[in-house]
Amino acid sequence: MDSTDTALEGQTFAIDRDPRLRYIIPAVVAVAFLMEQLDATILVTAVPDIARSLATTPVRMNLAVTTYILTLAMFIPVSGWFADRFGARRIFALSLFTFTLGSILCGLATSLPMLIVTRALQGFGGAMMTPVGRLILIRSFPRSQLVTAMTYMTLPAIIGPVIGPVLGGFLTTYLSWRWIFWVNLPFGIIGMVMALRYVRDTERDTSIKFDFPGFIMVGVGCVLLQYGIENIGRPTIPVWAIIVVLAAAGLLLLGFIRYAKTAESPAVDLTLFKLRTFRVGTLAGGICRVGLNGTPFLLPLMLQVGFGLSPVVSGTLTFVSALSALAIRPISSMMLRRFGFDRVLIWSAIFGAAIVAGFALIGPETPHWFIITYVFVFGLARAAQFMTSNTLSYSETPAAQLSRATSLGGVLQQLSVSFGVSIAAMLLGLVTLDGSPLTPEKFHLTFLLMAVIPLFGLPGFFMLRPEDGRQVSGHYRQSKEAA
């Protein structure tokens, strides 16, 4: 029996107390995740309308977008400490309240500064809501059913960026831009009530002190890194300033690595990387996700700018990837049981890279039915990679480290999204340095370059053994070392 088994032996899970919680808890957490993911992208299509309403320019509206993302980057690293110190249920409900309140105030904003402040409040709630919700979900299911739990967690992360712009455009066109925030109100209220009613609070540990120096180093480092990444693809500051920002981020994060070796309870537990499953799932999986996360940004641009399609048609063609994320769920457990984490991750990375490269073969004359089918297949590969790497990350994490693992995993997941979009935007900019227009051929070249990135995750996936995550996958292929 391994350490994970020992840590969990005799533990009673939420779904053992009440079978209904098998569906209630994932639903509550998934709705919270979806709200957080939607708000990272839903604002984009409403920017011109909001700018006119608040008497500002669309360019300055970028502050409202980045403020939300930067606040997430600042506070996600310490969400685990809050959950351990005050209880996961209490922090989750409070984060839902904060996020919902921020949403209401965003919709009531009468000026850009007010919108920026209320977006920061939203971001603070989202930073606590996502990793703590993930922690609640993981602690509610036994390891043998972790694949099911992680599927519920992964789906909003895949669906949110896809439907966010479409939903934002619909609400802005037919109602008002304020409804892109107010739509969160009923979900937030229902989530709070359900969380307080059905989620059992975790045991609080008042002995853990808040690591303020570590929080400053990690928090500010992540904010600067996130800000630098955002400016690579969508520059708002000079190139030299981007370099300075990224260098400062690197120095702060490297300083924290040295500091964490001697700190009693560091803000982020770097010892988690000693666990092979967590290290491969977050780092190698993160690299692979960077390459796959660029497609939801590039594809709508290619369809609209390169092919001349309308936003509505473009949204209809790309929305189908959200459906493929739902389709992968019934077969995910079967794939892991049959092939194991190592083979699923290796082949989903290769297949995902090939699919991304295949977008270079799609042109203005390509039938729409073929594009829809191809996007659906891409969604299957992307969902399989995301779900499997996320599940692997927590498959063998000791129960005592779960709260810190979800915090660190949340930071790396957030960065993988930003890196994917920013690198895709940067490559698109590089292929048009000569001032030439964004033709389909320029997008095709960018897709080919992005397709290389998932392959860099393969060395990490090859480090896995057949028995890694076995308690979760149920896979029992004998490794060569044991043969």
N, C-alpha and C positions, 0 to 999 in steps of 0.2 A: 504494500500500500504506500503510495507516494505522499508527499507532504500536503498536497492539495486535498487528497482523500481524508487524511488525518484531521486537517483543519475543519473539514466540513462534516465529519462523522458525528452523527447524532443531532445534526442541525435540522430544525423544522422550517420548511419553506412556506411562503405565503400561499402557494397553490395547494399545499398539503392541507392547510387549515380550511380552505374554501375553494372548491374547484372552479367557481365562477371567476376567481381572481386570475385564472389562467388567461382570461380575455380582458377583464376590466383593467388590470394594472398595465398591460402592454398598450391598451387603447388610450389610457390617460397619458402615459409617457409619450406615445407616438404623436398624439395631438400637440403636446408641448413642443416636441422636436420639430414638427411640421411648422408650427407658428414661428419658431426661431429661424428655421431655414427659409421660410417664405419672406420674412422681413429683411433678410440679407439681400434679396433680389427683387422684391415686388416694387420697390420704390423707383427702379430704373426707368420703367416706361412712363411713369407719372411725372418725371422731372420737369419737362417743359410747362405742364399745367401748374405744378406747385410753384415754380419760379415766377410765373405770371401772377399767381394769387398772392405771393409774399413779396412782390415788387423787387425781385432780385434776378440774377442771370442764371441760366442753366449750368454754366461753368461753376459758379459759386455753390450750386446745389450739391456738388461733389462732396462738400464738407458734411452734409447730412448723411450721405452714404458711408463715408469712411469713418465718421464718428462712431457709428453703430459697430462696425467691424473692429475698430481699435479698442473699444470698450470690452468687447468679447475677448480680444487677445490679452487685455490687461488682467481680467479677473477670472478667467477660466482656470489658470494655474492654481489658484488658492481655493477653488470651490470645494475640493476634498477636505480641506481643513475646516471649513464652515460646517460641512456635513458631519464630520467626526465630532466637532465641538458642540453643536447645537441639535444634532439629529437630522437624518436625511429627510424625513417627512416634513418637519417644520421648515427646513430650508427650501425644499421643493415647493411647498405651498406658498411660502413668502416670495420666492422667485416668480411664481406664476402671478401673484398679486402685483409685484413690482413691474413685471413685463406688461400686464394688462393696464395698469395705471399709466405707464409710459405710453402705451398705444392710444389711450383716450386723450392724453395731453398732446400727443403728436397731431392727432386729428383736430385739436382745438388751436393749434399754433397759428399765431397771427404775424410772426416775423421769422426770419431765418435763424437768428440767435436762439429764439424760443424752441424752434424745431431741433436745433443742434443739441440743446440741453436735454430735451425730452427723448431724443434718440439715444443719448448717452444713458439715460435712465432705463430705456428699453434694453440696451446692450448689457447693462449690469444685471437685469433680471434674466436675460438670455444666457449670460455667462454662468450663472448659478444653476439655471433650469436644466440645461443640456447634460452636463456631466453628472449632476446629482440624480436626474431622472434615469440616466444610464446605470448609475449605481443601484438605485432602487430595483430596476429591472433585473439586473444580474443577481442581486441577492434574493429575489423572489422565486427564482427558478433553480432547480438542481443542475449540476454540470451536464448531466445527460440530456437536458432539454435546453441547453444554452443556445443551440443553433436557432431554435424557434424564437427565443427571446431576442437574440441579436438581429434576426430578420426584421422584427417589428421596429427595432432601433435604426436599422440601416435604411429602410424604405423611405422615411421622411427626408433623409439626407440626399437621396437620389431624386425623389419626386419634387422636393421643394424648389431647387434651382430651375427645374424644367417648367413647372406651372406658374412660378412666381411672376415672370414678365407677362405671361398670357392673362393671368388673373388681374394683375395690376392694370393692364391695358383695358380690360373689360370694365372694371369698376370705375376707372377714371373716365372712360368714354360715356358710360350709361348712367353713372351716379355722380360721384365726385371723388377727387383724389383723397379726400378725408376718409372715405370708406375703406381705403387700403389699410388703414390703422384700426378703424372702428370694427372691422370684421373680426378682430381678435377678441372682442369683448365677450360674446357668448361662450367661446371656447375656453377663455381664461376662467370665467366663473364656474363653468362645469368642471374644468380640471381641478380647481381649488376644492370644490365640494367633494369630488370623487377622491381626491388625494387624502383629504382629512378623514373621509369616511372609511376608505378601504386599505390605505397604505399603513403598515405597521412601522412605527418609528424605530430607528436603529439605536443601539446603546450609545450614549454620549460619553466621550472621554474628555473630561475637564483638565486632565493633566497635560494635554498637548498645548504648548505655548505657540502663539502666532509668531512666525519667523518674519519680522518686518524687514530686516535687511535683505533677506532672500526674496521676499515679495517684491521689493523695489527693483532688485537686479533682474529677476525673471519677468516681472510685469512690464517694466519700462523697456527691457530688452525685447520682449515679444511685441510690444506696441511699435517700437522703432523698426523691428524686422518687418512687421506687417505693413507699416507705412512705406518702408522702402520698396517692398514687393509691389504694393499697389502702384507706386510711382514708376516702376519699371515699364509697366504696360500702359498706364495712363498718367504721364508725367504732369505734375503741377508745380514742381520745383526743378531747378537746374540739375544737370547730370552730376556736377561736382557735389551738390548737396545730397543727392541720392547716395553717392558713394560714402559720404561722411555719415549719413544716417545708418547705412548698413554696417559700416565699420564700428560705429558706436554700439549697435545692437550686438555685433559679434563679440566685442570686448566685454560687454555686460554679461552676456550668456556664458562666455568662457570664464569670466570672473566668478560667476555663480557655481560653475562646475568645480572650481578649486575650493570655493567656500563650502559647498555641500559636503565635501569629504570630512570636514571637521565639525560641522553644525550638528547639534543634537537632534533637532526635528526640522530639517530643511523644508522650505515651501514646496519644493518638488522633489520627490523621491527618485533620484537617479539610479539607485540600486536595482530598480525594476528592470533596467536594461541587462542585468546579469541573467535574467530569465530568458532563455532562447525564444520561447514562443511569443513573449511580449516584444522582444527586440525585433524579431523578424516581422511580426504582424504590424507593428507601428512604423518601423523605419523602412524595411523593404516594401511593405504594403503601401506606405506613404509615397515612396518614389513612384511606384506603379500608378497610384491614384493621381499623381501630378499629371502624368501623361494622358490619363483618361479624362481628367477634369477640364482639360482645355477644349474638348469637343463641344460641350453645351454652350460655350462662348463662341467658338469659331463657326459652328454650323449655321445658326441663325444669321450671322453676318454674311456668310457665303450665299445663303439663299436670297437674302434681301439686297445686299450690295453687289455681289457677284452675278447673281442670276436675275435680279430685278423683280423678285416676288414681293407681294405685300406682306406686312407684318402678320396679318391674320392667316394667310396661307402658310407662311413660314412657321408660325406657332402651331398650326394644325399638323404639319409634317413632322415637327420635332417632339410634339407632346407624346407621341406613341412610346417613347423610351420610358416614360413613367409607367406605362402598362406592362412593359417587359420586366420592370422591376417587381411588379406584383406576380408575374408569371413564373419567376425564378424560385419563389418561395416553396411551392410544393415539391420541387425536385432538389433543393439545396441539401436537405438532410440525407437523401439517397446518394447524392454525389459524394459527400464526405464519408459516408459509411462504406461506399464501394471503393473509393480511390484514396482517401486520406487527405489531410490538409496539404501535404507537400505537393502531390500531383495536381490537385485542383488549383492551387495557387500558381504553379508553374505553367500549366496549360491555359488558364484564364488570362495570364499575363501575355503569353505568346499570341493567343487568339485575339485578345483585346488590341494588341499592337497591330496585328494584321488588319483588323476591322478599321482602326483609325487610319491606317495607310490606304485602305480601300476607298475612303471618301475622296481621294484624289482622282478616282475614276468616274465620279458623278459630275455631270455637266448640266447646263441649262436645258438640254434636250432630253435628259433622263426622265422617264415616266414617273409621275408622282407616286404611283403604287409601288414602284421599285424603291424609291427613296424611303417611303414609310416602312417597307419591309426591312430595308437595310438598317434604318435607325432602330427598329425593334430588335434586330439581332445584336446591334451594338449595345443596346440597353441590357440585354441578357448577359453579355460578357462583362460589362461594367458592374452590374449588380452582383454577379457571382464573385468577382474580385473583391468588391467592397465588403460584402457580407462575410466572405470567408476570412479575409485578413482581420476584420474587426472581431470576429468570433475567436480566432486564434489568439489575438492579443490578450484576452481575458480567460482563456481556456484553462490555464494552469496557475493563474495569479492567486497567491494565498489570500484567504478571506480578509486578513488583517490589513492587507495592502490594496484592497479593491478601490477604496475611495480615492487614494492617491493615484492609482492606475488610471481611473476614469478621468481624473483631472489632466494628467499628462497626455493620455490618449486623445482627449478633447482638443488640447492645444495643437498636437501634431496633425489631427484631422483638419482643423481650421486652416492651418498653414498649407496643407496639401491642396485645399481648394484655391487659396489665394495664389500659390505658386503656379498651379495649373493655368488659371486665367491670365496671370501676369506674364508667364513665359510664352503663352500662345499669342498675347498681344505684342510682346516684344519681338517674337519671330515674324509676326505679320508686319511689324514696322520695319524690320531689317530687310525684308524682301521688297520693300517699296522705298528704300532709301534714295533711289534715283528720282523720286517724285512721280513715278508712274502710277496710274490708277489701280485700284484693287480689282483686278480681273480674276476670273475663275482660276486661271493658271497660278496666280499668286497664292490663293487659298490652297490649291492642290499641293504646292511646295511646302506650305506651312503644315498641312496635315501630315505629309511624309516626315518632316522633321519631328513633329510631336510624337509620331508613332515609334520613334527610337527610345523615348524616355521610359515606357513601361518595361523595356528589356533590361534596364539597369537594375531592376528589382530582382532579376533572376538569380544572381549569385547568393542573395540572402535566402531565397526560397529553396535553393539547392542545399543550404545548411540544415534544413529541417530533416528530421527522421520520421519514419512511418509511425512511430509510437507517439509523436508529439501531438498533444490535444486528443489523445485516444479516448479519454473519459467523455469527451464531448462528441467526437465524431462517431465512436463505436467501430472504428476501423482497426483491424487486427492483422495487417500485413507484417511479416517479420522483417526487421531491418537486416542489412548485410552484416552489420557489426555483431548482431546477436546470433547470426546464422553459423 
